[in-house]
Amino acid sequence: MQPLSPLLTEVQHHLPANGESRRLFYGRGQCFSGYDDVVIDYHPHLILICLYRQRDAAWLEAMAAELRELIADARCVVVQYRYQQGCPVRVVSGEAPDQPEALEDGLRYHLQLDRGQNLGFFPDMAFGRRLVRQRAQGKKVLNLFAYTCSFSIAALAGGARNVCNVDMSRSALELGRANHLLNGYDLRDASFVAVEVFRSNSRMRKLAPFDLIVCDPPAQQGRSFTAQTHWPKLLQRLPSWVVPGGELMLCLNGPHVEESFLEDLLASYLPCAELLGCLDSGEDFPEKKPHCKTRLYHLRYHS
Ligand SMILES: C[S@@+](CC[C@H](N)C(=O)[O-])C[C@H]1O[C@@H](n2cnc3c(N)ncnc32)[C@H](O)[C@@H]1O
């Protein structure tokens, strides 16, 4: 059995505080030899281990016991088998909560442990949600590729006037609606538009203009989104959706692109956008190749 200690030593540097969700271990960035296949998250009372290849049951049980000892308020450990069809989640220790939730900066998000690969909440975008919350006061916000609307929750917490959530997945937006209710927001302050972004230009124009646009597409998703094809299209359309002087937050996910991919596109398609900052997912998500980190480009659009 592979030793547990290097992994647990790393977990000790990322322990949760105040019962809030946190990434405890991120092996996918290839910084921990022998553990590239392991990711561990904490959510209130719940530890979630994601495995990207098979490990033996004895290793898992020992890991679950050690983690529960380290994190006293974890009542259960579940494992998601990312290498199996449908990415099933099974309990290895304790009893899974009926309605699991993520908790970040006091805001709550539903988790769905039985929904396949993505469980409803992406911990690596915490830094983006914080920035949106800081910048949202009084603004009309467009949340493109909204998924379960976590940016909308953060924007409303920051005093946004209104948020329009756009995603082609009706079921993701349904969960997004539920996230608004979970946090006590009035659904009149948010809208949920289930469309394919690139086939809905006239609809998007009618919804515009926006003071702040958050754009967090997948790294790659079948024909719906590929970085090389769809980022240029997106950058070409943004000027017709944002007010002059408005802000853009463009999130680049995943390792499929060159280091300067988005900078180069910005220079070609949005030369008059001023770069206000470029942030990344931070110390809980170590990457051997730093440019593979999830990044957010914060820009001001000057027409
Ligand atoms: C990475 S997730 C977005 C995460 C989200 N911003 C959050 O805060 O949790 C990508 C989302 O993009 C949506 N999507 C992918 N291609 C799309 C397209 N062409 N039009 C509309 N939605 C799309 C998917 O349905 C998925 O919900």
PDBQT file of the ligand as one rigid body, heavy atoms in Angstrom, charges set to zero:
ROOT
HETATM    1  C1  LIG A 401     -17.168  25.421 -16.288  1.00  0.00    +0.000 C 
HETATM    2  S1  LIG A 401     -18.929  25.366 -16.253  1.00  0.00    +0.000 S 
HETATM    3  C2  LIG A 401     -19.222  26.959 -15.653  1.00  0.00    +0.000 C 
HETATM    4  C3  LIG A 401     -19.017  27.090 -14.162  1.00  0.00    +0.000 C 
HETATM    5  C4  LIG A 401     -19.761  28.222 -13.570  1.00  0.00    +0.000 C 
HETATM    6  N1  LIG A 401     -19.372  29.495 -14.128  1.00  0.00    +0.000 N 
HETATM    7  C5  LIG A 401     -19.680  28.250 -12.050  1.00  0.00    +0.000 C 
HETATM    8  O1  LIG A 401     -19.509  29.349 -11.510  1.00  0.00    +0.000 OA
HETATM    9  O2  LIG A 401     -19.806  27.221 -11.410  1.00  0.00    +0.000 OA
HETATM   10  C6  LIG A 401     -19.344  25.452 -17.950  1.00  0.00    +0.000 C 
HETATM   11  C7  LIG A 401     -20.824  25.623 -18.282  1.00  0.00    +0.000 C 
HETATM   12  O3  LIG A 401     -20.889  26.070 -19.633  1.00  0.00    +0.000 OA
HETATM   13  C8  LIG A 401     -22.061  25.566 -20.222  1.00  0.00    +0.000 C 
HETATM   14  N2  LIG A 401     -21.863  25.651 -21.682  1.00  0.00    +0.000 N 
HETATM   15  C9  LIG A 401     -20.902  25.061 -22.420  1.00  0.00    +0.000 A 
HETATM   16  N3  LIG A 401     -20.972  25.455 -23.697  1.00  0.00    +0.000 NA
HETATM   17  C10 LIG A 401     -22.015  26.318 -23.780  1.00  0.00    +0.000 A 
HETATM   18  C11 LIG A 401     -22.595  27.074 -24.847  1.00  0.00    +0.000 A 
HETATM   19  N4  LIG A 401     -22.084  27.017 -26.077  1.00  0.00    +0.000 N 
HETATM   20  N5  LIG A 401     -23.663  27.861 -24.569  1.00  0.00    +0.000 NA
HETATM   21  C12 LIG A 401     -24.173  27.930 -23.318  1.00  0.00    +0.000 A 
HETATM   22  N6  LIG A 401     -23.661  27.239 -22.258  1.00  0.00    +0.000 NA
HETATM   23  C13 LIG A 401     -22.591  26.450 -22.491  1.00  0.00    +0.000 A 
HETATM   24  C14 LIG A 401     -22.216  24.175 -19.668  1.00  0.00    +0.000 C 
HETATM   25  O4  LIG A 401     -23.579  23.760 -19.719  1.00  0.00    +0.000 OA
HETATM   26  C15 LIG A 401     -21.682  24.368 -18.237  1.00  0.00    +0.000 C 
HETATM   27  O5  LIG A 401     -22.748  24.569 -17.334  1.00  0.00    +0.000 OA
ENDROOT
TORSDOF 0
